[in-house]
């Protein structure tokens, strides 16, 4: 099951006694307030994003629990050498316009090695992040088909009878990590991206190019190539 990457943003955070208690659940010895640096990740929300995807409200709540204890890495490189911080708490915050946002609270030790990273965060140089996870269902907003089981004829970003198609990402299959990145990683939009969910091919009459079977198979080759690039 491929990883879905979503952009996130760093925010300043104030450390209080409750936060310190939560942090110390993750440590082998109690840390003092002076030994840690904390920040918040405005990870994602329930609005349709630029990739024409949205997380359901139930999925955001599940992510708030599943991401606690996960590492914050650098550039999605899965190595102990890139471990920089750790998530110690997660919550879903609501705004006045109905938007629900996943907020992850993270900490890192104040050491000689982390000083440059902390300085980059505090100065606003390093503030983009990317959150990686796998979802159970990708539901078409037009017909409700789960793209992990079968690929429907609808393509996210295109309009059908006045409604723009998007995918509802529903249910957390696995949560991997959060990374500090120079440019937030996002999947490609369009036809290739709509074929990444892993479902069976759509019926012939649902060919995304609008043509007959065998008339244009370039999109299939490109989709397979993208899947191979994103394997772990």
C-alpha positions in Angstrom: 0.0 0.0 0.0 1.6 3.2 -1.2 2.4 6.1 1.1 0.3 9.3 0.8 2.3 12.5 1.6 0.6 15.7 2.7 2.0 19.1 3.3 2.1 20.5 6.8 3.4 23.7 8.4 5.4 24.4 11.6 4.0 26.7 14.3 5.5 28.0 17.5 4.4 26.2 20.7 4.6 27.1 24.4 5.7 24.4 26.8 3.6 24.0 30.0 3.5 21.3 32.7 0.9 19.2 30.9 3.0 19.2 27.7 6.2 18.2 29.7 4.3 15.3 31.3 3.2 14.1 27.9 6.8 14.4 26.6 8.1 12.4 29.4 5.9 9.5 28.5 8.1 9.2 25.4 11.4 9.4 27.2 13.6 7.0 29.2 14.3 9.6 31.8 12.4 12.7 32.9 13.4 15.8 30.9 13.2 19.3 32.2 11.6 22.2 30.3 15.1 23.6 29.6 16.1 20.4 27.9 13.5 20.4 25.2 12.3 22.5 22.2 8.7 22.1 21.1 6.7 23.0 18.0 3.3 22.3 16.5 2.5 20.9 13.1 -0.6 22.2 11.3 -0.7 18.8 9.5 -3.8 18.7 7.4 -7.6 19.4 7.5 -10.9 18.3 6.1 -10.9 20.7 3.1 -10.3 19.6 -0.5 -6.6 20.3 -1.2 -4.8 21.2 -4.4 -4.6 17.5 -5.2 -8.4 17.3 -5.0 -8.3 15.1 -1.9 -9.6 15.6 1.6 -9.4 13.7 4.9 -12.7 12.8 6.5 -13.4 14.1 10.0 -13.2 10.6 11.4 -9.9 10.0 9.7 -8.4 13.2 11.3 -9.5 12.0 14.7 -7.9 8.7 14.1 -4.7 10.4 12.9 -4.5 12.4 16.1 -4.1 9.2 18.0 -2.0 7.2 15.5 0.7 9.8 15.1 1.5 10.1 18.8 5.0 8.6 19.4 6.0 8.7 15.7 9.3 10.2 14.7 9.9 13.5 12.9 12.5 12.8 10.2 14.4 14.9 7.6 13.3 14.6 3.9 11.4 11.3 4.4 14.7 9.4 4.7 13.9 6.4 6.8 17.0 6.2 8.9 17.9 6.6 12.6 20.4 9.2 11.5 17.6 11.5 10.3 15.4 11.2 13.4 15.1 14.8 14.6 12.0 15.0 16.9 9.0 13.0 18.0 5.3 13.6 18.2 4.0 13.7 21.8 0.4 14.7 21.4 -2.2 15.2 18.7 -5.6 16.8 18.5 -8.3 18.0 16.0 -9.0 21.8 16.2 -12.1 23.4 14.7 -12.3 26.9 13.2 -15.3 29.2 12.9 -15.7 28.3 9.2 -16.2 24.6 9.9 -12.7 23.6 9.0 -11.3 20.8 11.2 -7.5 20.7 11.4 -5.1 18.0 12.7 -2.5 19.5 15.0 0.5 17.5 16.1 2.7 18.6 19.0 6.4 17.6 18.7 9.5 17.9 20.7 13.3 17.6 20.3 16.1 17.7 22.8 18.2 20.8 23.0 21.7 19.6 22.1 24.7 20.7 20.2 23.5 18.5 17.2 20.0 19.9 17.2 20.9 23.6 17.7 21.2 24.4 14.0 17.7 22.8 13.3 16.2 24.7 16.2 17.8 28.0 14.9 16.4 27.3 11.4 12.9 26.7 12.9 12.9 29.7 15.1 14.1 32.0 12.3 11.4 30.8 10.0 13.8 29.2 7.5 12.7 25.7 8.2 8.9 25.6 8.5 7.6 23.2 5.9 6.8 19.6 6.7 5.2 16.6 5.1 3.2 13.9 6.8 3.2 10.3 5.5 0.5 7.7 5.9 -1.5 5.0 4.1 -5.3 5.1 4.0 -7.9 2.3 3.9 -10.3 3.9 1.5 -10.2 6.6 -1.2 -13.8 7.3 -2.0 -14.9 9.1 -5.2 -17.0 12.2 -4.4 -19.1 11.6 -7.5 -20.1 7.9 -7.3 -18.7 6.8 -3.9 -16.5 4.0 -5.4 -13.6 3.0 -3.2 -10.6 3.3 -5.5 -8.7 0.7 -3.5 -11.1 -1.9 -4.7 -12.1 -0.7 -8.1 -11.2 2.3 -10.2 -14.3 4.3 -11.4 -14.3 6.5 -14.5 -14.2 9.7 -12.6 -10.9 11.7 -12.4 -10.3 14.1 -9.5 -10.1 17.7 -10.5 -12.6 17.3 -13.4 -16.2 18.5 -13.3 -19.1 16.2 -13.7 -22.6 17.7 -13.9 -21.4 20.8 -12.1 -19.6 18.9 -9.4 -15.8 18.8 -9.2 -14.5 15.3 -8.4 -12.3 14.8 -5.4 -11.3 11.8 -3.3 -12.3 11.4 0.4 -9.4 9.7 2.2 -11.0 7.6 4.9 -9.5 5.4 7.5 -5.9 5.1 8.6 -4.3 1.9 7.4 -0.8 2.8 8.7 0.9 6.0 9.9 4.6 6.3 9.1 6.4 9.5 10.0 6.5 13.3 9.7 9.4 14.9 7.9 11.0 18.4 7.8 11.5 19.2 4.2 12.6 22.1 1.9 9.6 21.6 -0.4 6.5 19.7 1.0 6.1 16.4 -0.9 2.8 16.0 -2.6 1.6 13.3 -5.1 1.2 14.3 -8.7 -2.3 15.4 -9.7 -4.3 14.2 -12.6 -4.8 10.8 -14.3 -1.6 9.1 -13.1 -2.3 10.1 -9.5 -5.9 8.8 -9.7 -4.5 5.4 -10.6 -2.3 5.1 -7.5 -4.9 3.8 -5.1 -4.4 0.2 -6.0 -7.9 -0.8 -7.2 -8.8 -2.9 -10.2 -8.8 -1.3 -13.6 -12.1 0.4 -14.6 -14.4 -1.2 -17.2 -13.6 -0.5 -20.9 -16.4 2.1 -21.1 -14.7 4.0 -18.2 -11.4 4.5 -20.0 -10.0 7.8 -18.6 -9.0 9.0 -22.0 -12.5 8.6 -23.3 -11.5 6.3 -26.0 -11.9 2.6 -26.7 -9.8 -0.1 -24.9 -6.4 -0.3 -26.4 -6.7 3.1 -28.1 -4.4 4.8 -25.6 -2.5 2.9 -22.9 0.3 5.4 -22.2 -1.4 6.4 -19.0 -1.2 2.8 -17.7 2.5 2.7 -18.3 3.0 6.0 -16.6 0.9 4.9 -13.6 2.9 1.6 -13.2 6.1 3.7 -13.3 4.8 6.0 -10.6 3.8 3.1 -8.4 7.3 1.6 -8.8 8.9 4.9 -7.8 6.8 5.0 -4.6 7.4 1.4 -3.4 9.2 0.9 -0.1 
